[in-house]
């Protein structure tokens, strides 16, 4: 289902999204905004995007002036051609994965046969677990898909 999205010269600037608990106004290049009122939130590991969350229509009405100011700033940044400089993100191989590679060379070859993007997807997924046991369980669960050459998001 489509979301209301404001574009300029074919580039996305702002999107309105609805969720169960809140609605959000998303700024595709939100990291460029000054955010004096501290209304912007970074979701996940995105580098450029930021969102404003609203739990009620009253909250939107209360912040109407600030919302307009942020949208104007986002439009001005787009007109000026400003972009967030993407920093390459490095993720190291979890010790549990290195151990699995040492014990199972067939699995290591299958993992290394994946495209770099597929490998990176799994590495982020494995490294996202705080506990060693969880990392090991994630690796074990991903093994069949890796042997089939599928990426993390293609597993289902």
ABEGO torsion letter per residue (X at the ends): XBBBBBBBGGBBABBBBBBAABBBBBBAAAAABAGAAGABBBBEABAABBBBBBABAAAAAAAAAAAAAAAAAAAAAAAAGBBBBBBBBBBBBBAAAAAAAAABAAAAAAAAABBAAAAAAAAAAAAABABAAAAAAAAAAAAAAAAAGBBAAAAX
